[in-house]
Amino acid sequence: MFCAMFLVQKWLFSAFPAVCTIPRVKFWQFFSCIHRRFPVY
């Protein structure tokens, strides 16, 4: 069961790298924009 889930995750990550990267880049742009306005530290 765990092995199958791991294989599916591996397949998903290898099959959709762009689908995962684009929202991540958008998120980091959004986060850095907020971070500049409201510095945490």
N, CA, C and O atoms as a Maestro MAE file, in Angstrom:
{
 s_m_m2io_version
 :::
 2.0.0
}

f_m_ct {
 s_m_title
 :::
 protein
 m_atom[164] {
  # First column is atom index #
  i_m_mmod_type
  r_m_x_coord
  r_m_y_coord
  r_m_z_coord
  i_m_residue_number
  s_m_chain_name
  s_m_pdb_residue_name
  s_m_pdb_atom_name
  i_m_atomic_number
  :::
  1 25 0.840 -1.200 0.000 1 A "MET " " N  " 7
  2 3 0.000 0.000 0.000 1 A "MET " " CA " 6
  3 2 0.877 1.253 0.000 1 A "MET " " C  " 6
  4 15 0.759 2.114 -0.872 1 A "MET " " O  " 8
  5 25 1.755 1.334 0.996 2 A "PHE " " N  " 7
  6 3 2.644 2.494 1.095 2 A "PHE " " CA " 6
  7 2 3.552 2.598 -0.133 2 A "PHE " " C  " 6
  8 15 3.806 3.682 -0.659 2 A "PHE " " O  " 8
  9 25 4.030 1.430 -0.567 3 A "CYS " " N  " 7
  10 3 4.916 1.396 -1.735 3 A "CYS " " CA " 6
  11 2 4.185 1.899 -2.983 3 A "CYS " " C  " 6
  12 15 4.748 2.645 -3.785 3 A "CYS " " O  " 8
  13 25 2.935 1.486 -3.136 4 A "ALA " " N  " 7
  14 3 2.141 1.903 -4.281 4 A "ALA " " CA " 6
  15 2 1.906 3.414 -4.242 4 A "ALA " " C  " 6
  16 15 2.000 4.087 -5.268 4 A "ALA " " O  " 8
  17 25 1.603 3.941 -3.064 5 A "MET " " N  " 7
  18 3 1.385 5.382 -2.924 5 A "MET " " CA " 6
  19 2 2.652 6.143 -3.276 5 A "MET " " C  " 6
  20 15 2.601 7.179 -3.938 5 A "MET " " O  " 8
  21 25 3.785 5.623 -2.830 6 A "PHE " " N  " 7
  22 3 5.072 6.252 -3.135 6 A "PHE " " CA " 6
  23 2 5.324 6.278 -4.639 6 A "PHE " " C  " 6
  24 15 5.787 7.279 -5.186 6 A "PHE " " O  " 8
  25 25 5.009 5.149 -5.307 7 A "LEU " " N  " 7
  26 3 5.205 5.072 -6.757 7 A "LEU " " CA " 6
  27 2 4.286 6.046 -7.486 7 A "LEU " " C  " 6
  28 15 4.695 6.686 -8.454 7 A "LEU " " O  " 8
  29 25 3.042 6.156 -7.017 8 A "VAL " " N  " 7
  30 3 2.084 7.085 -7.637 8 A "VAL " " CA " 6
  31 2 2.566 8.516 -7.464 8 A "VAL " " C  " 6
  32 15 2.511 9.310 -8.404 8 A "VAL " " O  " 8
  33 25 3.038 8.851 -6.267 9 A "GLN " " N  " 7
  34 3 3.562 10.194 -6.025 9 A "GLN " " CA " 6
  35 2 4.754 10.468 -6.931 9 A "GLN " " C  " 6
  36 15 4.863 11.541 -7.525 9 A "GLN " " O  " 8
  37 25 5.644 9.487 -7.030 10 A "LYS " " N  " 7
  38 3 6.828 9.628 -7.880 10 A "LYS " " CA " 6
  39 2 6.406 9.862 -9.328 10 A "LYS " " C  " 6
  40 15 6.981 10.704 -10.017 10 A "LYS " " O  " 8
  41 25 5.399 9.113 -9.787 11 A "TRP " " N  " 7
  42 3 4.907 9.255 -11.154 11 A "TRP " " CA " 6
  43 2 4.283 10.630 -11.367 11 A "TRP " " C  " 6
  44 15 4.502 11.268 -12.397 11 A "TRP " " O  " 8
  45 25 3.496 11.084 -10.375 12 A "LEU " " N  " 7
  46 3 2.858 12.391 -10.485 12 A "LEU " " CA " 6
  47 2 3.895 13.500 -10.568 12 A "LEU " " C  " 6
  48 15 3.786 14.403 -11.397 12 A "LEU " " O  " 8
  49 25 4.906 13.425 -9.701 13 A "PHE " " N  " 7
  50 3 5.941 14.464 -9.692 13 A "PHE " " CA " 6
  51 2 6.742 14.460 -10.981 13 A "PHE " " C  " 6
  52 15 7.150 15.518 -11.462 13 A "PHE " " O  " 8
  53 25 6.975 13.267 -11.553 14 A "SER " " N  " 7
  54 3 7.737 13.203 -12.798 14 A "SER " " CA " 6
  55 2 6.857 13.582 -13.996 14 A "SER " " C  " 6
  56 15 7.353 14.101 -14.996 14 A "SER " " O  " 8
  57 25 5.555 13.321 -13.887 15 A "ALA " " N  " 7
  58 3 4.651 13.580 -15.005 15 A "ALA " " CA " 6
  59 2 4.256 15.058 -15.089 15 A "ALA " " C  " 6
  60 15 4.108 15.603 -16.183 15 A "ALA " " O  " 8
  61 25 4.088 15.694 -13.945 16 A "PHE " " N  " 7
  62 3 3.624 17.081 -13.950 16 A "PHE " " CA " 6
  63 2 4.590 18.023 -13.216 16 A "PHE " " C  " 6
  64 15 4.214 18.619 -12.207 16 A "PHE " " O  " 8
  65 25 5.828 18.164 -13.709 17 A "PRO " " N  " 7
  66 3 6.725 19.094 -13.026 17 A "PRO " " CA " 6
  67 2 6.296 20.541 -13.209 17 A "PRO " " C  " 6
  68 15 6.342 21.336 -12.270 17 A "PRO " " O  " 8
  69 25 5.879 20.878 -14.425 18 A "ALA " " N  " 7
  70 3 5.489 22.260 -14.721 18 A "ALA " " CA " 6
  71 2 4.222 22.648 -13.957 18 A "ALA " " C  " 6
  72 15 4.108 23.768 -13.459 18 A "ALA " " O  " 8
  73 25 3.276 21.716 -13.870 19 A "VAL " " N  " 7
  74 3 2.021 21.976 -13.161 19 A "VAL " " CA " 6
  75 2 2.294 22.263 -11.688 19 A "VAL " " C  " 6
  76 15 1.586 23.050 -11.060 19 A "VAL " " O  " 8
  77 25 3.323 21.621 -11.145 20 A "CYS " " N  " 7
  78 3 3.666 21.843 -9.739 20 A "CYS " " CA " 6
  79 2 4.523 23.087 -9.560 20 A "CYS " " C  " 6
  80 15 4.419 23.771 -8.542 20 A "CYS " " O  " 8
  81 25 5.370 23.385 -10.542 21 A "THR " " N  " 7
  82 3 6.300 24.505 -10.373 21 A "THR " " CA " 6
  83 2 5.631 25.844 -10.556 21 A "THR " " C  " 6
  84 15 5.938 26.783 -9.821 21 A "THR " " O  " 8
  85 25 4.719 25.969 -11.519 22 A "ILE " " N  " 7
  86 3 4.108 27.272 -11.810 22 A "ILE " " CA " 6
  87 2 3.368 27.833 -10.594 22 A "ILE " " C  " 6
  88 15 3.612 28.987 -10.243 22 A "ILE " " O  " 8
  89 25 2.466 27.077 -9.921 23 A "PRO " " N  " 7
  90 3 1.817 27.633 -8.734 23 A "PRO " " CA " 6
  91 2 2.804 27.922 -7.611 23 A "PRO " " C  " 6
  92 15 2.593 28.847 -6.826 23 A "PRO " " O  " 8
  93 25 3.877 27.145 -7.525 24 A "ARG " " N  " 7
  94 3 4.873 27.371 -6.487 24 A "ARG " " CA " 6
  95 2 5.579 28.706 -6.714 24 A "ARG " " C  " 6
  96 15 5.819 29.450 -5.763 24 A "ARG " " O  " 8
  97 25 5.911 29.009 -7.959 25 A "VAL " " N  " 7
  98 3 6.551 30.281 -8.284 25 A "VAL " " CA " 6
  99 2 5.599 31.432 -7.986 25 A "VAL " " C  " 6
  100 15 5.998 32.449 -7.418 25 A "VAL " " O  " 8
  101 25 4.328 31.261 -8.378 26 A "LYS " " N  " 7
  102 3 3.314 32.286 -8.105 26 A "LYS " " CA " 6
  103 2 3.192 32.511 -6.591 26 A "LYS " " C  " 6
  104 15 3.118 33.648 -6.125 26 A "LYS " " O  " 8
  105 25 3.174 31.412 -5.841 27 A "PHE " " N  " 7
  106 3 3.056 31.495 -4.389 27 A "PHE " " CA " 6
  107 2 4.236 32.246 -3.797 27 A "PHE " " C  " 6
  108 15 4.058 33.092 -2.920 27 A "PHE " " O  " 8
  109 25 5.454 31.941 -4.275 28 A "TRP " " N  " 7
  110 3 6.639 32.595 -3.712 28 A "TRP " " CA " 6
  111 2 6.685 34.065 -4.089 28 A "TRP " " C  " 6
  112 15 7.155 34.883 -3.298 28 A "TRP " " O  " 8
  113 25 6.209 34.426 -5.278 29 A "GLN " " N  " 7
  114 3 6.136 35.840 -5.659 29 A "GLN " " CA " 6
  115 2 5.161 36.562 -4.739 29 A "GLN " " C  " 6
  116 15 5.449 37.653 -4.245 29 A "GLN " " O  " 8
  117 25 4.005 35.946 -4.513 30 A "PHE " " N  " 7
  118 3 2.976 36.493 -3.638 30 A "PHE " " CA " 6
  119 2 3.507 36.630 -2.212 30 A "PHE " " C  " 6
  120 15 3.300 37.655 -1.563 30 A "PHE " " O  " 8
  121 25 4.192 35.595 -1.728 31 A "PHE " " N  " 7
  122 3 4.736 35.575 -0.379 31 A "PHE " " CA " 6
  123 2 5.798 36.650 -0.200 31 A "PHE " " C  " 6
  124 15 5.807 37.348 0.813 31 A "PHE " " O  " 8
  125 25 6.691 36.790 -1.173 32 A "SER " " N  " 7
  126 3 7.751 37.792 -1.058 32 A "SER " " CA " 6
  127 2 7.175 39.199 -1.125 32 A "SER " " C  " 6
  128 15 7.698 40.115 -0.491 32 A "SER " " O  " 8
  129 25 6.102 39.376 -1.885 33 A "CYS " " N  " 7
  130 3 5.434 40.677 -1.961 33 A "CYS " " CA " 6
  131 2 4.858 41.047 -0.597 33 A "CYS " " C  " 6
  132 15 5.036 42.173 -0.132 33 A "CYS " " O  " 8
  133 25 4.175 40.114 0.037 34 A "ILE " " N  " 7
  134 3 3.627 40.329 1.381 34 A "ILE " " CA " 6
  135 2 4.760 40.532 2.384 34 A "ILE " " C  " 6
  136 15 4.683 41.387 3.266 34 A "ILE " " O  " 8
  137 25 5.810 39.732 2.230 35 A "HIS " " N  " 7
  138 3 6.945 39.791 3.160 35 A "HIS " " CA " 6
  139 2 7.624 41.158 3.130 35 A "HIS " " C  " 6
  140 15 8.096 41.640 4.159 35 A "HIS " " O  " 8
  141 25 7.676 41.781 1.954 36 A "ARG " " N  " 7
  142 3 8.280 43.111 1.847 36 A "ARG " " CA " 6
  143 2 7.425 44.153 2.557 36 A "ARG " " C  " 6
  144 15 7.952 45.077 3.177 36 A "ARG " " O  " 8
  145 25 6.115 44.004 2.466 37 A "ARG " " N  " 7
  146 3 5.221 44.981 3.097 37 A "ARG " " CA " 6
  147 2 5.125 44.781 4.602 37 A "ARG " " C  " 6
  148 15 5.109 45.744 5.369 37 A "ARG " " O  " 8
  149 25 5.062 43.525 5.015 38 A "PHE " " N  " 7
  150 3 4.943 43.212 6.442 38 A "PHE " " CA " 6
  151 2 6.092 42.286 6.843 38 A "PHE " " C  " 6
  152 15 5.903 41.071 6.909 38 A "PHE " " O  " 8
  153 25 7.270 42.834 7.111 39 A "PRO " " N  " 7
  154 3 8.403 41.973 7.466 39 A "PRO " " CA " 6
  155 2 8.143 41.207 8.758 39 A "PRO " " C  " 6
  156 15 7.701 41.779 9.755 39 A "PRO " " O  " 8
  157 25 8.417 39.932 8.728 40 A "VAL " " N  " 7
  158 3 8.189 39.082 9.898 40 A "VAL " " CA " 6
  159 2 9.326 39.283 10.892 40 A "VAL " " C  " 6
  160 15 9.098 39.322 12.101 40 A "VAL " " O  " 8
  161 25 10.553 39.411 10.385 41 A "TYR " " N  " 7
  162 3 11.693 39.591 11.278 41 A "TYR " " CA " 6
  163 2 12.544 40.768 10.815 41 A "TYR " " C  " 6
  164 15 13.556 41.082 11.440 41 A "TYR " " O  " 8
  :::
 }
 m_bond[163] {
  # First column is bond index #
  i_m_from
  i_m_to
  i_m_order
  :::
  1 1 2 1
  2 2 3 1
  3 3 4 2
  4 3 5 1
  5 5 6 1
  6 6 7 1
  7 7 8 2
  8 7 9 1
  9 9 10 1
  10 10 11 1
  11 11 12 2
  12 11 13 1
  13 13 14 1
  14 14 15 1
  15 15 16 2
  16 15 17 1
  17 17 18 1
  18 18 19 1
  19 19 20 2
  20 19 21 1
  21 21 22 1
  22 22 23 1
  23 23 24 2
  24 23 25 1
  25 25 26 1
  26 26 27 1
  27 27 28 2
  28 27 29 1
  29 29 30 1
  30 30 31 1
  31 31 32 2
  32 31 33 1
  33 33 34 1
  34 34 35 1
  35 35 36 2
  36 35 37 1
  37 37 38 1
  38 38 39 1
  39 39 40 2
  40 39 41 1
  41 41 42 1
  42 42 43 1
  43 43 44 2
  44 43 45 1
  45 45 46 1
  46 46 47 1
  47 47 48 2
  48 47 49 1
  49 49 50 1
  50 50 51 1
  51 51 52 2
  52 51 53 1
  53 53 54 1
  54 54 55 1
  55 55 56 2
  56 55 57 1
  57 57 58 1
  58 58 59 1
  59 59 60 2
  60 59 61 1
  61 61 62 1
  62 62 63 1
  63 63 64 2
  64 63 65 1
  65 65 66 1
  66 66 67 1
  67 67 68 2
  68 67 69 1
  69 69 70 1
  70 70 71 1
  71 71 72 2
  72 71 73 1
  73 73 74 1
  74 74 75 1
  75 75 76 2
  76 75 77 1
  77 77 78 1
  78 78 79 1
  79 79 80 2
  80 79 81 1
  81 81 82 1
  82 82 83 1
  83 83 84 2
  84 83 85 1
  85 85 86 1
  86 86 87 1
  87 87 88 2
  88 87 89 1
  89 89 90 1
  90 90 91 1
  91 91 92 2
  92 91 93 1
  93 93 94 1
  94 94 95 1
  95 95 96 2
  96 95 97 1
  97 97 98 1
  98 98 99 1
  99 99 100 2
  100 99 101 1
  101 101 102 1
  102 102 103 1
  103 103 104 2
  104 103 105 1
  105 105 106 1
  106 106 107 1
  107 107 108 2
  108 107 109 1
  109 109 110 1
  110 110 111 1
  111 111 112 2
  112 111 113 1
  113 113 114 1
  114 114 115 1
  115 115 116 2
  116 115 117 1
  117 117 118 1
  118 118 119 1
  119 119 120 2
  120 119 121 1
  121 121 122 1
  122 122 123 1
  123 123 124 2
  124 123 125 1
  125 125 126 1
  126 126 127 1
  127 127 128 2
  128 127 129 1
  129 129 130 1
  130 130 131 1
  131 131 132 2
  132 131 133 1
  133 133 134 1
  134 134 135 1
  135 135 136 2
  136 135 137 1
  137 137 138 1
  138 138 139 1
  139 139 140 2
  140 139 141 1
  141 141 142 1
  142 142 143 1
  143 143 144 2
  144 143 145 1
  145 145 146 1
  146 146 147 1
  147 147 148 2
  148 147 149 1
  149 149 150 1
  150 150 151 1
  151 151 152 2
  152 151 153 1
  153 153 154 1
  154 154 155 1
  155 155 156 2
  156 155 157 1
  157 157 158 1
  158 158 159 1
  159 159 160 2
  160 159 161 1
  161 161 162 1
  162 162 163 1
  163 163 164 2
  :::
 }
}
